[in-house]
Amino acid sequence: MISLSKYTYFCGLDSGDVCLYNSLQGISSICVLKNINVEQARCILENELATINPDNKADLKSRGHLVDNKLNETAVCNFKMADLIFGRYLYLVIYVTENCNFCCEYCFQQHQPKSLSQKTAESIVKFVKRELFKYQGVKISWFGGEPLLEMDIIEEISLQIKLACRQSKKVFWAEVTTNGYLLTPENMSRLIVCNVVDYTITLDGLKENHDKYRHTLDGQPSYDIIMGNLISIRDLVHHSSVSILIRTNVTKESIMGLKKFYLTLDTLFGSDKRFSLLIKPVYDWGGTRIENIKSVLLKDFGLDILYKIVSEFNLQLKFWGNINELEFGGKVCHACYANRWTIGIDGQVSKCDTCSPVLSVGWLADGMLITDMATLEWSNQIFDIEGKCISCPLRGVCLGGTCPQKRIIYGTRVCFLENGINALLSLVVNTISEEENICTISVM
């Protein structure tokens, strides 16, 4: 006997159809039920399975929406959750520098001309070598400030870890978050040697808007240089394993220019599968500079609006940076991962990417990670869910977790999914074709 999965979520579409999504299975589960509304679809899948033809029933089963009655889905979710949180890879976020060549209007950081010390760099390498036997590999995320200001440090650490992983037959790869100003083809080639394969670069819309919010320290524009770097990378860097995620932070001022901006990106990069997109509203991420632009923030309803707007652009480029959040655990804050650590320039260790003394959980000294009991709280919240989270069909996305920083410091739980989930599913349906694994099914 089969029945409807407890992790299947019903989303009504503007077309009048229904999108089915199973949070235990992720993106591959998404399908569209034609000519039916949510109430009708739920009634059929809960009570009238015998009326569905065998082929459609097989499709629904293969995508995880119909499951064997004997299957303990909660146990499956818990097993996958444990595998994700206590992962098989050591994941380090390394602040290469607190310095930056930009002065972005919404940045929360207080930049200082300080970089990762030689002592901390040596300690990181010792730590990785000491811990490597426990894992299948190592992932590093280079962060800042602007990490490319310290290319030599990135190379020094990377090449030593790369060698250690090769000798131990372990996997090693890295990513970098950069403003893109220094990401020339030459620098990218140096980074590729360091196994940096994933790049996140920010372009905040058309030139006028981008240069208003993301300018250099001395107020000079940056759009043309970043765009020139991306075009040069497209033409001169031919590594197929590289992925380039273009992030756009949106305010009320930049919404009107989004279509022209994305059509420009699509013309330039749409045929290059290495490029993809991520769109986010500008939030109040803290700091003092945000006070000057609070009037143009999109507030809490921003994601719904943005997803609906961009879903109509008919782009070759896909918003994989957003869509991949629908994979199992895709909305879990990485600070919850038990084997993930953020290392500051002086060896201070935290779980959150906001590497500040308030959030510190310990120190890295001479290759030894010394942490306190507070570390447990960052992962424990995933296993300490309550209320509606327990029975929520979307539990597979966030695992019942919230922002661990807000929960630990302020004692508040904020649902990651109350804002934007339906619009995100609509974005998938409108922009991902059947050839890319979105199918349509008729159940009536």
C-alpha positions as CSV (number, residue, x, y, z in Angstrom):
1,M,0.0,0.0,0.0
2,I,1.1,3.5,-0.7
3,S,0.1,6.9,0.6
4,L,0.9,10.6,0.4
5,S,4.3,11.5,1.8
6,K,4.2,13.6,5.0
7,Y,6.9,15.8,3.4
8,T,5.0,16.7,0.2
9,Y,4.0,20.4,0.0
10,F,1.2,21.8,-2.2
11,C,1.8,25.1,-3.9
12,G,-0.9,26.8,-5.9
13,L,0.4,28.5,-9.0
14,D,-0.9,31.6,-10.8
15,S,-1.7,29.4,-13.8
16,G,-4.3,27.6,-11.7
17,D,-2.2,24.5,-11.5
18,V,-0.5,22.9,-8.5
19,C,3.2,22.5,-7.9
20,L,4.2,19.5,-5.7
21,Y,7.4,19.6,-3.8
22,N,8.9,17.0,-1.4
23,S,11.4,18.5,1.0
24,L,12.9,15.1,1.7
25,Q,13.8,14.6,-2.0
26,G,14.6,18.2,-3.0
27,I,14.5,19.7,-6.4
28,S,14.1,16.4,-8.2
29,S,10.7,16.0,-6.6
30,I,9.1,19.1,-8.2
31,C,6.3,18.4,-10.6
32,V,3.2,20.3,-11.8
33,L,-0.4,18.9,-11.6
34,K,-2.4,20.4,-14.5
35,N,-5.9,21.6,-14.4
36,I,-6.5,21.2,-10.7
37,N,-6.4,23.3,-7.6
38,V,-4.7,22.6,-4.2
39,E,-7.9,21.4,-2.5
40,Q,-8.7,18.9,-5.3
41,A,-5.1,17.7,-5.5
42,R,-4.9,17.1,-1.8
43,C,-8.2,15.3,-1.8
44,I,-7.1,13.0,-4.6
45,L,-3.6,12.2,-3.2
46,E,-4.9,11.7,0.3
47,N,-8.1,9.8,-0.4
48,E,-8.5,8.8,-4.1
49,L,-5.3,7.3,-5.2
50,A,-7.1,4.5,-7.1
51,T,-8.4,7.1,-9.6
52,I,-4.9,8.0,-10.8
53,N,-3.6,6.1,-13.8
54,P,-0.6,3.8,-13.2
55,D,1.9,5.9,-15.2
56,N,1.1,9.0,-13.3
57,K,1.1,7.1,-10.1
58,A,4.6,5.8,-10.9
59,D,5.8,9.3,-11.6
60,L,4.5,10.6,-8.3
61,K,6.2,7.6,-6.5
62,S,9.5,8.1,-8.2
63,R,9.5,11.7,-7.1
64,G,8.8,10.8,-3.5
65,H,5.2,12.0,-3.2
66,L,3.8,8.6,-2.8
67,V,5.5,6.2,-0.4
68,D,5.1,2.8,1.0
69,N,3.0,2.8,4.1
70,K,5.7,0.8,5.9
71,L,8.3,3.5,5.3
72,N,9.2,5.5,8.4
73,E,9.8,8.9,6.8
74,T,10.7,10.6,10.0
75,A,13.5,8.1,10.5
76,V,14.7,8.7,6.9
77,C,14.7,12.5,7.6
78,N,16.6,12.1,10.8
79,F,19.2,9.8,9.2
80,K,19.8,12.3,6.3
81,M,19.9,15.2,8.8
82,A,22.6,13.5,10.9
83,D,24.6,12.7,7.8
84,L,24.4,16.4,6.8
85,I,25.1,18.0,10.2
86,F,27.9,15.5,11.1
87,G,29.3,15.6,7.6
88,R,32.2,13.7,6.1
89,Y,34.2,16.8,5.2
90,L,36.1,19.4,7.2
91,Y,34.7,22.8,6.3
92,L,36.7,25.9,7.1
93,V,35.7,29.5,6.5
94,I,38.9,31.5,6.7
95,Y,39.0,35.3,7.0
96,V,42.1,36.1,5.0
97,T,41.9,39.8,5.8
98,E,39.6,42.4,7.5
99,N,40.7,44.9,4.9
100,C,38.7,45.8,1.9
101,N,39.1,47.9,-1.3
102,F,35.4,48.8,-1.3
103,C,33.1,50.8,1.0
104,C,29.6,49.3,0.3
105,E,26.7,51.2,1.6
106,Y,25.0,48.2,3.3
107,C,28.1,46.4,4.6
108,F,28.0,45.5,8.3
109,Q,31.8,45.1,8.6
110,Q,34.2,47.6,10.1
111,H,37.2,47.1,7.8
112,Q,40.7,47.3,9.3
113,P,44.1,47.0,7.6
114,K,44.7,43.6,9.3
115,S,45.3,40.3,7.6
116,L,45.7,36.7,8.7
117,S,48.9,36.3,10.7
118,Q,51.7,33.9,9.7
119,K,51.1,32.2,13.1
120,T,47.5,31.6,12.3
121,A,48.2,30.5,8.8
122,E,50.6,27.9,10.1
123,S,48.2,26.8,12.8
124,I,45.4,26.3,10.1
125,V,47.7,24.0,8.1
126,K,48.7,22.0,11.2
127,F,45.1,21.7,12.2
128,V,44.0,20.3,8.8
129,K,46.9,17.8,8.8
130,R,46.0,16.7,12.3
131,E,42.3,16.3,11.6
132,L,42.4,15.0,8.0
133,F,42.3,11.3,8.9
134,K,38.7,11.8,10.2
135,Y,37.3,13.0,6.9
136,Q,36.9,12.3,3.3
137,G,38.2,15.7,2.4
138,V,38.5,19.4,3.1
139,K,36.5,22.4,1.9
140,I,37.7,26.0,2.4
141,S,35.7,29.1,1.9
142,W,37.9,32.2,1.5
143,F,36.3,35.2,3.1
144,G,37.0,38.8,4.2
145,G,37.1,41.8,3.9
146,E,38.2,41.3,0.3
147,P,40.2,38.0,0.2
148,L,41.9,38.7,-3.1
149,L,43.9,41.5,-1.4
150,E,45.9,38.7,0.1
151,M,46.4,36.2,-2.8
152,D,49.8,35.2,-1.4
153,I,48.2,34.0,1.9
154,I,45.5,32.0,0.0
155,E,48.3,30.4,-2.1
156,E,50.5,29.6,0.9
157,I,47.8,27.8,2.8
158,S,46.1,26.2,-0.2
159,L,49.1,24.6,-1.7
160,Q,50.1,23.0,1.6
161,I,46.6,21.6,2.2
162,K,46.4,20.5,-1.4
163,L,49.6,18.5,-1.0
164,A,48.5,17.0,2.3
165,C,45.2,15.9,0.8
166,R,46.9,14.4,-2.2
167,Q,49.2,12.4,0.0
168,S,46.3,11.2,2.1
169,K,44.1,10.6,-1.0
170,K,41.5,13.0,0.3
171,V,39.4,15.5,-1.7
172,F,40.2,19.2,-1.5
173,W,38.3,22.1,-3.0
174,A,37.6,25.7,-2.2
175,E,35.3,28.7,-2.9
176,V,35.8,32.4,-2.6
177,T,33.4,35.3,-2.0
178,T,34.9,38.4,-3.7
179,N,33.7,41.8,-5.0
180,G,35.3,40.8,-8.3
181,Y,37.4,43.9,-8.7
182,L,40.6,42.0,-8.5
183,L,39.3,38.8,-10.2
184,T,41.3,39.1,-13.3
185,P,41.9,36.0,-15.5
186,E,45.4,35.9,-14.2
187,N,44.3,35.9,-10.5
188,M,41.6,33.3,-11.3
189,S,44.2,31.0,-12.9
190,R,46.3,31.3,-9.7
191,L,43.2,30.5,-7.6
192,I,42.3,27.5,-9.8
193,V,45.8,26.0,-9.0
194,C,44.7,26.4,-5.4
195,N,41.6,24.3,-6.2
196,V,39.2,27.3,-5.9
197,V,36.4,26.3,-8.2
198,D,33.4,28.2,-6.9
199,Y,33.2,32.0,-7.1
200,T,30.6,34.4,-5.8
201,I,30.8,37.9,-7.2
202,T,28.4,40.7,-6.6
203,L,26.9,43.0,-9.2
204,D,24.0,45.1,-7.8
205,G,22.1,45.8,-11.0
206,L,22.8,48.4,-13.7
207,K,26.0,50.5,-13.6
208,E,24.4,53.5,-12.1
209,N,22.8,51.6,-9.2
210,H,25.8,49.3,-8.6
211,D,28.3,52.1,-8.5
212,K,26.1,54.0,-6.0
213,Y,26.1,51.1,-3.5
214,R,29.3,49.3,-4.3
215,H,32.2,51.8,-4.9
216,T,35.8,51.8,-4.0
217,L,37.2,53.3,-0.8
218,D,37.8,56.6,-2.5
219,G,34.4,56.6,-4.1
220,Q,35.4,55.4,-7.6
221,P,33.0,53.3,-9.6
222,S,33.5,49.6,-9.9
223,Y,30.9,48.2,-12.3
224,D,33.0,48.5,-15.5
225,I,36.0,46.8,-14.0
226,I,34.1,43.9,-12.5
227,M,32.1,43.4,-15.7
228,G,35.3,43.5,-17.7
229,N,36.8,40.9,-15.5
230,L,33.8,38.6,-16.0
231,I,33.9,38.9,-19.8
232,S,37.6,38.2,-19.8
233,I,37.1,35.1,-17.6
234,R,34.4,33.9,-20.0
235,D,36.7,34.3,-23.0
236,L,40.1,33.4,-21.5
237,V,39.5,30.9,-18.6
238,H,38.3,27.6,-20.1
239,H,38.2,25.4,-17.0
240,S,34.8,23.6,-17.2
241,S,34.8,22.7,-13.4
242,V,34.6,26.4,-12.4
243,S,31.2,27.9,-11.3
244,I,30.6,31.6,-11.2
245,L,27.6,32.8,-9.1
246,I,26.6,36.4,-9.8
247,R,24.8,37.8,-6.7
248,T,22.6,40.8,-6.9
249,N,21.4,42.6,-3.8
250,V,18.3,44.6,-4.5
251,T,16.7,47.7,-3.1
252,K,13.6,49.7,-4.1
253,E,15.8,51.8,-6.3
254,S,17.1,49.0,-8.4
255,I,13.9,47.0,-9.0
256,M,12.9,48.9,-12.1
257,G,16.2,48.2,-13.8
258,L,16.3,44.5,-13.1
259,K,15.0,43.3,-16.4
260,K,17.5,45.4,-18.4
261,F,20.3,44.2,-16.1
262,Y,19.5,40.5,-16.3
263,L,18.9,40.6,-20.1
264,T,22.4,42.2,-20.3
265,L,23.9,39.4,-18.2
266,D,22.0,36.8,-20.3
267,T,23.3,38.2,-23.5
268,L,26.9,38.1,-22.2
269,F,26.9,34.9,-20.2
270,G,23.7,32.9,-21.0
271,S,25.4,30.4,-23.2
272,D,28.2,29.7,-20.6
273,K,26.8,27.1,-18.2
274,R,29.5,28.0,-15.6
275,F,27.5,31.2,-14.8
276,S,24.4,31.3,-12.7
277,L,22.5,33.8,-10.6
278,L,21.5,34.6,-7.0
279,I,19.1,37.4,-6.1
280,K,18.5,38.8,-2.6
281,P,17.0,41.9,-1.0
282,V,19.3,44.2,0.8
283,Y,18.6,43.5,4.5
284,D,19.7,45.3,7.6
285,W,22.7,43.1,8.3
286,G,24.0,45.4,11.0
287,G,26.6,48.0,11.2
288,T,26.2,51.8,11.0
289,R,26.2,52.5,7.2
290,I,22.8,50.7,6.7
291,E,21.1,53.6,8.6
292,N,21.6,55.8,5.6
293,I,19.6,53.6,3.2
294,K,16.9,52.1,5.4
295,S,14.2,53.9,3.4
296,V,15.0,51.9,0.3
297,L,15.1,48.4,1.9
298,L,12.4,46.0,0.6
299,K,11.7,44.7,4.1
300,D,10.3,41.2,4.8
301,F,8.2,40.9,1.6
302,G,11.2,41.4,-0.7
303,L,11.8,37.8,-1.7
304,D,8.2,37.2,-2.9
305,I,8.4,40.3,-5.1
306,L,11.8,39.5,-6.5
307,Y,11.1,35.9,-7.4
308,K,7.9,36.9,-9.2
309,I,9.6,39.7,-11.1
310,V,12.6,37.6,-12.4
311,S,10.5,34.5,-13.2
312,E,9.1,36.5,-16.2
313,F,12.4,37.4,-17.8
314,N,12.8,34.2,-19.9
315,L,16.6,33.9,-19.3
316,Q,19.0,31.2,-20.3
317,L,20.9,31.9,-17.0
318,K,19.3,30.2,-14.0
319,F,18.9,31.3,-10.5
320,W,20.6,28.3,-9.1
321,G,21.9,30.2,-6.1
322,N,18.2,30.5,-5.0
323,I,16.8,27.3,-6.4
324,N,19.4,25.1,-4.8
325,E,18.0,26.2,-1.4
326,L,15.2,23.7,-2.1
327,E,17.5,20.7,-1.9
328,F,17.4,18.7,1.4
329,G,18.9,20.9,4.1
330,G,19.2,23.8,1.6
331,K,18.0,26.4,4.1
332,V,20.0,25.1,7.1
333,C,22.5,27.7,8.3
334,H,25.9,26.3,7.7
335,A,26.9,27.4,11.3
336,C,24.9,24.4,12.4
337,Y,27.3,22.0,10.8
338,A,29.4,20.2,13.5
339,N,32.5,20.1,11.4
340,R,32.4,23.7,10.1
341,W,34.5,26.4,11.7
342,T,35.1,30.1,10.9
343,I,38.6,31.2,11.6
344,G,39.5,34.9,12.2
345,I,42.8,36.6,11.3
346,D,44.1,36.1,14.9
347,G,42.9,32.5,15.3
348,Q,39.6,33.3,16.9
349,V,37.1,30.6,16.1
350,S,33.3,30.9,15.7
351,K,30.5,29.0,14.1
352,C,28.9,32.0,12.4
353,D,30.4,33.7,9.4
354,T,30.2,36.9,11.4
355,C,33.5,36.3,13.2
356,S,33.3,38.6,16.1
357,P,34.3,38.3,19.8
358,V,30.6,38.1,20.9
359,L,30.2,34.9,18.8
360,S,33.5,33.3,19.5
361,V,33.5,29.7,20.6
362,G,37.2,29.2,21.0
363,W,40.7,29.5,19.5
364,L,43.0,27.8,17.0
365,A,46.5,27.6,18.5
366,D,49.4,25.6,17.2
367,G,47.1,23.4,15.2
368,M,44.8,22.7,18.2
369,L,41.2,23.7,18.1
370,I,40.2,24.8,21.7
371,T,36.4,25.3,22.0
372,D,33.9,25.7,24.8
373,M,30.6,24.0,25.5
374,A,28.8,26.8,23.6
375,T,29.8,25.1,20.4
376,L,27.2,22.4,21.0
377,E,24.3,24.9,21.0
378,W,25.0,25.8,17.3
379,S,24.2,22.2,16.1
380,N,21.8,21.2,18.9
381,Q,19.1,23.5,17.7
382,I,18.5,21.2,14.7
383,F,17.7,18.3,17.1
384,D,15.7,20.5,19.5
385,I,12.8,21.4,17.3
386,E,9.3,22.1,18.6
387,G,5.8,23.0,17.8
388,K,4.7,23.2,14.1
389,C,8.2,22.4,12.9
390,I,7.8,18.8,13.9
391,S,4.9,18.1,11.5
392,C,5.8,20.7,8.8
393,P,6.0,19.2,5.3
394,L,8.9,21.6,4.6
395,R,11.0,20.3,7.5
396,G,13.4,18.7,5.1
397,V,14.6,22.1,3.8
398,C,15.4,23.8,7.1
399,L,15.4,20.7,9.4
400,G,13.4,22.7,11.8
401,G,16.3,25.0,12.4
402,T,16.3,28.8,12.6
403,C,19.1,31.4,12.6
404,P,21.3,29.9,15.4
405,Q,22.8,33.3,16.2
406,K,19.4,34.8,16.9
407,R,18.4,31.9,18.9
408,I,21.5,31.7,21.1
409,I,21.9,35.5,21.6
410,Y,18.3,36.7,21.6
411,G,16.3,33.5,22.4
412,T,14.2,34.0,19.3
413,R,13.2,31.5,16.6
414,V,12.5,32.8,13.1
415,C,11.1,30.5,10.4
416,F,13.3,30.6,7.3
417,L,10.4,29.6,5.0
418,E,7.5,31.8,5.9
419,N,8.8,34.3,3.3
420,G,9.1,33.3,-0.3
421,I,8.7,29.5,-0.5
422,N,5.7,29.6,-2.8
423,A,7.3,32.3,-5.0
424,L,10.5,30.3,-5.2
425,L,8.6,27.2,-6.3
426,S,6.9,29.3,-8.9
427,L,10.3,30.5,-10.1
428,V,11.4,26.9,-10.5
429,V,8.3,26.0,-12.5
430,N,8.6,29.1,-14.7
431,T,12.3,28.9,-15.4
432,I,13.3,25.2,-15.4
433,S,12.2,23.2,-18.3
434,E,10.9,19.6,-18.5
435,E,14.3,18.7,-20.0
436,E,15.8,19.9,-16.8
437,N,13.7,17.6,-14.7
438,I,10.4,19.4,-14.1
439,C,7.5,17.3,-15.3
440,T,3.8,17.8,-15.7
441,I,1.2,15.3,-14.6
442,S,-2.6,15.1,-15.0
443,V,-4.4,13.4,-12.2
444,M,-8.0,14.2,-13.3
